[in-house]
């Protein structure tokens, strides 16, 4: 496993451009299976999770051609459905959480979809019920091999129906939409996720010939069509990376410009950081973060302690709570971080406590942070990255700390952030990758 060696305490300066959105890429890449025509996609991030999915598509028989940096063409005109039952697929599919979204397009176009129980971050239970309940309502038969942890759905022809999702799952909604666009009749999905990345998927499917109404709302109506065409698609910048760079600028007391952020798709993200007292300036489609000597938490108007919590879109994305927690360490004031969706995502705070942070872990979902106001600087330490977002949060802490820190298991960070060490060095960070 590779390691980062970080000398903290340096002020950073310059411009950084966010990569293409990881969570959008996992949906969009699976959607290429819905047509035999060529689909060209731009701004694909060069990260482990996305590259694993592209490799899976190749193994399935998809013709993949790299057109340039971040641009690929895909053509799924000769799919090997036997591969879905192979030992290689059971092994390779298990290593990627996003592989679950292969099932919807395979089921919709070929009448069958299989997947081993997918892996991904160790951040608590992440159930798949919403996906498969949706497929069953569309008329698919479900089967599960408990010995091999292998899921399957099959249908001669999917039939449109009404469904009320038990949770506004982003991947669940994406999977059901991809199956429903080729179903017979009308499918209505209520309590659908409406994140920008899900909107991007729906808009791409419409360009391919799908009939989808209600995009951007929690009520989607899909009129099934017999086939879809090819298209061209450009992915949004990664909102989680944008939030990471806002947090990095504040914690290292640096002046940074984050380029081409697609402001209309950031939702609550700027507001969440502003509640911690961080100044964020909109400059055309860029974010400018001036150098902060300090920042103060904005309490509620009645004086009670601020709580920052995640929620389905247009609420705050859960992927940024780890970053916000770290940023709160140097705020003036106190804040409660409430992670509602994943019960293990706050367990990385023990590493921050070793660095001198004042954090009370109330339960698996809530942590109270008492800010230092930069009167006490974090001290360097050796730690291990438990998941993508916690890993970057620890990296931000290390870059702000006094001394030399070491972070092991950085493959977790590489799963979600493209060439992060190279890009950070370009703005002045002292970070080395040690094989």
C-alpha positions in Angstrom: 0.0 0.0 0.0 1.2 3.5 -0.8 1.7 6.3 1.7 1.6 10.1 1.7 4.3 12.0 3.6 3.1 15.5 4.4 5.0 18.4 5.9 2.2 20.7 7.2 2.0 24.3 8.1 2.6 25.8 4.7 0.4 28.5 3.2 -1.0 27.5 -0.3 -1.8 29.8 -3.2 -3.0 29.6 -6.7 -5.7 28.0 -8.8 -7.1 24.5 -8.8 -9.6 23.0 -11.2 -12.0 20.3 -9.9 -12.0 16.9 -11.7 -15.1 15.5 -13.3 -17.7 14.2 -10.9 -17.0 10.7 -9.6 -20.6 10.0 -8.5 -21.9 11.2 -11.9 -19.4 9.1 -13.8 -20.5 5.8 -12.2 -24.1 6.4 -13.3 -23.3 7.8 -16.8 -20.8 5.0 -17.6 -23.4 2.3 -16.8 -25.9 4.0 -19.1 -23.8 3.3 -22.2 -25.1 -0.3 -21.9 -28.6 1.0 -22.9 -27.8 1.4 -26.6 -25.8 -0.4 -29.3 -24.8 3.1 -30.7 -21.7 4.9 -29.8 -21.7 7.1 -26.7 -18.9 9.7 -26.2 -18.3 11.0 -22.7 -16.0 13.9 -21.7 -14.5 15.1 -18.3 -14.2 11.5 -17.0 -12.0 11.6 -13.8 -8.9 9.4 -13.9 -9.5 7.7 -10.5 -9.5 4.1 -9.3 -13.2 3.6 -9.0 -14.0 4.9 -12.4 -11.2 3.0 -14.1 -12.4 -0.2 -12.4 -15.8 0.4 -13.9 -14.4 1.1 -17.4 -12.5 -2.2 -17.1 -15.7 -4.0 -16.2 -17.4 -2.6 -19.2 -14.6 -3.8 -21.4 -14.8 -7.3 -19.9 -18.6 -7.2 -20.7 -17.7 -6.6 -24.3 -18.1 -2.9 -24.6 -15.8 -1.3 -27.1 -13.9 1.5 -25.3 -11.7 4.0 -27.1 -9.8 6.8 -25.4 -10.2 10.1 -27.4 -8.1 12.3 -25.2 -7.6 13.3 -21.6 -10.9 12.5 -19.8 -12.7 11.7 -23.1 -13.8 8.2 -24.2 -16.2 6.6 -26.7 -18.2 3.5 -25.7 -20.1 1.1 -27.9 -22.1 -1.7 -26.4 -23.1 -3.5 -29.6 -21.6 -6.9 -28.7 -22.3 -7.7 -25.0 -21.1 -11.0 -23.5 -23.9 -11.8 -21.1 -22.1 -15.1 -20.1 -19.5 -13.0 -18.5 -22.1 -12.0 -15.8 -22.0 -15.6 -14.5 -18.2 -16.0 -14.5 -16.0 -16.1 -11.5 -14.0 -13.1 -12.8 -17.1 -11.0 -12.8 -18.0 -12.2 -9.3 -14.6 -11.1 -8.1 -14.2 -7.9 -10.1 -17.7 -6.6 -9.5 -17.4 -7.1 -5.7 -14.5 -4.6 -5.5 -16.6 -1.6 -6.7 -19.7 -0.1 -5.1 -20.8 1.5 -8.3 -21.1 -1.8 -10.1 -24.6 -2.1 -8.7 -25.7 0.4 -11.4 -24.9 -2.1 -14.1 -28.0 -4.1 -13.2 -30.6 -1.5 -14.3 -29.4 -1.0 -17.9 -28.7 -4.7 -18.3 -32.1 -5.7 -17.1 -33.8 -3.0 -19.2 -32.1 -3.9 -22.5 -31.3 -7.6 -22.1 -33.8 -8.8 -19.6 -31.3 -9.9 -17.0 -28.9 -8.3 -14.6 -26.5 -9.9 -12.0 -24.1 -8.5 -9.5 -22.0 -9.7 -6.6 -22.6 -7.9 -3.3 -20.5 -4.7 -4.0 -17.8 -3.3 -1.8 -16.7 0.3 -1.5 -16.3 2.5 1.6 -16.6 0.9 5.1 -19.0 3.5 6.3 -21.8 1.4 7.7 -24.8 -0.4 6.2 -25.6 0.6 2.6 -28.6 -1.5 1.7 -29.6 -2.4 -1.9 -33.3 -2.9 -1.2 -34.5 0.2 -3.0 -32.8 -1.0 -6.2 -34.2 -4.5 -6.2 -37.7 -3.5 -4.9 -37.9 -1.1 -7.9 -36.9 -3.8 -10.4 -39.5 -6.2 -8.8 -42.2 -3.6 -9.2 -41.3 -3.3 -12.9 -41.9 -7.0 -13.2 -38.5 -8.6 -12.7 -38.0 -11.8 -10.7 -35.4 -11.6 -8.0 -33.0 -14.2 -6.8 -30.1 -14.2 -4.3 -27.4 -16.8 -3.7 -26.5 -16.4 -0.1 -23.4 -18.6 -0.3 -21.9 -16.5 -3.0 -23.6 -13.2 -2.1 -24.8 -13.0 -5.7 -27.9 -11.0 -6.7 -29.9 -11.5 -9.9 -33.0 -10.1 -11.6 -34.6 -11.4 -14.8 -37.7 -10.4 -16.9 -39.0 -11.2 -20.3 -40.4 -7.7 -20.6 -40.5 -4.9 -17.9 -43.8 -3.2 -17.4 -44.2 0.4 -16.3 -45.8 1.0 -12.9 -46.2 3.5 -10.1 -43.7 3.2 -7.2 -43.0 5.2 -4.0 -39.4 4.7 -3.0 -38.8 4.0 0.7 -35.7 6.3 0.5 -34.5 8.9 -2.0 -31.5 6.8 -2.9 -29.4 8.4 -5.7 -28.0 5.1 -7.0 -31.3 3.4 -6.5 -33.2 6.1 -8.5 -30.6 6.0 -11.2 -30.7 2.2 -11.5 -34.6 2.2 -11.7 -34.6 5.0 -14.2 -32.2 3.2 -16.5 -34.3 0.0 -16.4 -37.6 1.9 -16.8 -36.7 3.9 -19.9 -36.9 0.7 -22.0 -39.9 -0.8 -20.1 -43.4 -1.1 -21.7 -45.8 1.7 -20.6 -45.5 4.5 -18.1 -43.3 4.4 -14.9 -43.9 6.9 -12.1 -41.2 7.2 -9.4 -42.2 9.3 -6.4 -39.6 10.2 -3.7 -37.0 10.0 -6.4 -33.6 11.4 -5.8 -33.0 14.7 -7.6 -29.3 15.4 -7.2 -27.6 17.3 -10.1 -25.8 14.1 -11.1 -29.1 12.2 -11.4 -30.5 15.2 -13.4 -27.4 14.8 -15.7 -28.2 11.2 -16.2 -31.8 11.9 -17.1 -30.9 14.7 -19.5 -28.4 12.4 -21.2 -31.1 9.7 -21.5 -33.5 12.2 -23.0 -30.9 13.1 -25.6 -30.7 9.4 -26.4 -34.4 9.2 -27.0 -35.9 8.5 -23.6 -39.1 10.2 -22.5 -38.6 11.5 -18.9 -40.7 14.3 -17.2 -40.1 15.9 -13.9 -36.3 16.1 -14.1 -35.0 18.0 -11.0 -38.0 17.1 -8.9 -38.8 14.1 -6.7 -41.5 12.9 -9.1 -40.3 11.3 -12.3 -42.6 10.1 -15.1 -41.0 7.8 -17.7 -42.7 6.7 -20.9 -40.9 3.6 -22.1 -39.4 3.5 -25.6 -38.3 0.5 -27.6 -34.7 1.6 -28.1 -32.2 4.4 -27.4 -29.6 6.1 -29.6 -26.0 7.3 -29.1 -25.1 10.7 -27.7 -22.3 12.9 -26.4 -22.1 14.0 -22.8 -19.9 16.2 -20.6 -19.8 15.6 -16.8 -20.1 18.3 -14.2 -17.2 19.2 -11.9 -17.1 17.2 -8.7 -18.9 19.1 -6.0 -17.3 17.0 -3.2 -13.8 18.0 -4.5 -14.9 21.6 -4.7 -16.0 21.4 -1.0 -12.7 19.8 -0.2 -10.7 22.6 -1.7 -12.8 25.2 0.2 -12.0 23.4 3.4 -8.3 23.1 2.5 -8.1 26.9 1.9 -9.7 27.7 5.2 -7.7 25.2 7.3 -4.3 26.2 5.8 -5.2 29.9 5.9 -4.6 30.1 2.2 -5.8 32.2 -0.7 -7.2 29.9 -3.4 -9.3 30.1 -6.6 -11.3 27.1 -7.5 -12.0 27.2 -11.3 -15.2 26.3 -13.2 -17.3 25.0 -10.3 -20.8 25.1 -12.0 -22.3 27.4 -9.3 -25.9 26.4 -10.1 -25.2 22.8 -9.2 -23.5 23.4 -5.8 -26.7 23.7 -3.8 -26.1 24.1 0.0 -22.3 23.6 -0.2 -21.3 27.3 -0.1 -23.9 28.1 2.6 -22.6 25.3 4.8 -19.0 26.6 4.8 -20.3 30.2 5.2 -22.1 29.0 8.4 -18.6 28.2 9.7 -17.5 31.7 9.0 -15.6 31.1 5.8 -15.8 33.8 3.1 -16.7 32.6 -0.3 -16.6 34.9 -3.3 -18.3 34.1 -6.6 -16.2 35.3 -9.5 -18.0 34.3 -12.7 -18.0 30.5 -12.5 -15.1 30.4 -10.1 -14.9 30.4 -6.3 -12.4 32.7 -4.6 -11.4 32.0 -1.0 -9.4 34.9 0.5 -6.8 34.2 3.2 -8.4 33.7 6.6 -6.7 34.6 9.8 -9.7 33.0 11.5 -13.4 32.2 11.0 -16.3 32.2 13.5 -19.2 29.8 13.6 -22.6 31.5 13.1 -24.9 30.3 15.9 -28.7 30.2 15.4 -30.5 33.5 15.9 -31.6 32.3 19.4 -28.0 31.7 20.4 -28.1 27.9 20.4 -25.3 25.8 19.0 -25.2 25.3 15.2 -25.9 21.9 13.8 -24.8 20.9 10.4 -26.6 17.8 9.0 -26.8 16.0 5.8 -30.1 15.5 3.9 -31.3 14.3 0.4 -30.9 17.0 -2.3 -31.4 19.9 -2.2 -30.1 19.3 1.4 -26.4 19.0 2.1 -24.6 16.0 0.6 -23.4 13.5 3.3 -20.0 13.2 1.5 -18.9 16.6 2.7 -19.6 16.2 6.5 -16.1 14.7 7.1 -14.6 17.8 5.5 -16.8 20.2 7.4 -15.9 18.5 10.7 -12.2 19.0 10.1 -12.7 22.6 9.1 -14.6 23.2 12.3 -11.5 22.2 14.4 -10.0 25.7 13.8 -13.3 27.7 13.9 -14.1 30.1 16.7 -17.1 28.5 18.4 -18.7 25.1 18.6 -20.7 23.1 16.1 -22.6 19.7 16.1 -21.9 17.6 13.0 -24.9 15.2 12.5 -24.2 12.4 9.9 -27.7 10.9 9.5 -27.1 8.5 6.6 -24.1 6.4 7.6 -23.4 5.2 11.1 -19.6 4.6 10.8 -18.5 7.7 8.9 -17.5 9.7 12.0 -15.3 7.0 13.5 -12.1 8.6 12.0 -12.2 11.4 14.6 -9.9 9.3 16.9 -7.0 10.3 14.5 -8.0 14.0 14.8 -8.0 13.7 18.6 -4.4 12.3 18.4 -3.6 15.5 16.5 -5.0 17.7 19.3 -8.6 18.4 18.0 -11.3 19.0 20.6 -14.1 16.7 19.5 -16.7 14.8 21.5 -18.1 11.8 19.6 -21.7 11.7 21.0 -22.8 8.5 19.1 -22.2 6.9 15.7 -24.0 9.8 14.0 -23.1 13.0 15.9 -19.9 14.8 16.9 -19.5 18.1 18.8 -16.4 20.1 17.7 -15.0 22.8 19.9 -13.0 25.1 17.7 -9.4 26.2 18.4 -9.7 29.5 16.6 -6.0 28.9 15.5 -4.8 29.5 19.0 -3.6 25.9 19.1 -2.3 24.2 15.9 -2.8 20.5 15.2 0.3 18.3 15.6 1.5 15.8 13.0 0.9 12.1 13.4 0.8 8.8 11.6 -2.6 7.6 10.5 -4.5 5.4 8.0 -7.2 6.4 5.6 -10.4 4.4 6.3 -12.5 5.7 3.3 -12.3 8.3 0.5 -13.8 11.3 2.3 -12.3 10.6 5.7 -8.9 10.2 3.9 -9.1 13.6 2.3 -10.2 15.1 5.6 -7.2 13.6 7.3 -5.0 15.0 4.5 -6.4 18.5 5.0 -5.7 18.2 8.8 -2.1 17.0 8.0 -1.5 20.0 5.6 -2.6 22.4 8.4 -0.6 20.6 11.2 2.8 21.4 12.6 5.4 18.8 11.6 5.5 15.8 9.3 2.5 13.5 9.1 2.2 10.1 7.4 -1.1 8.7 5.9 -1.2 5.0 5.0 -3.7 3.2 2.7 -3.9 6.2 0.3 -5.5 3.9 -2.3 -8.7 4.9 -0.6 -8.1 8.6 -1.4 -7.0 7.7 -5.0 -10.4 6.0 -5.5 -12.0 9.4 -5.5 -9.4 12.1 -6.2 -7.4 12.4 -9.4 -3.6 12.9 -9.0 -4.2 14.7 -5.7 -0.6 14.9 -4.7 0.5 16.4 -8.0 -2.3 19.0 -8.0 -1.6 20.0 -4.4 2.1 20.4 -5.0 1.2 22.8 -7.8 -0.4 25.2 -5.2 2.5 24.9 -2.7 1.7 21.8 -0.6 4.7 19.7 0.7 3.4 16.2 -0.1 5.2 13.1 -1.3 3.8 9.8 -2.5 5.9 6.9 -1.2 5.2 3.5 -2.9 
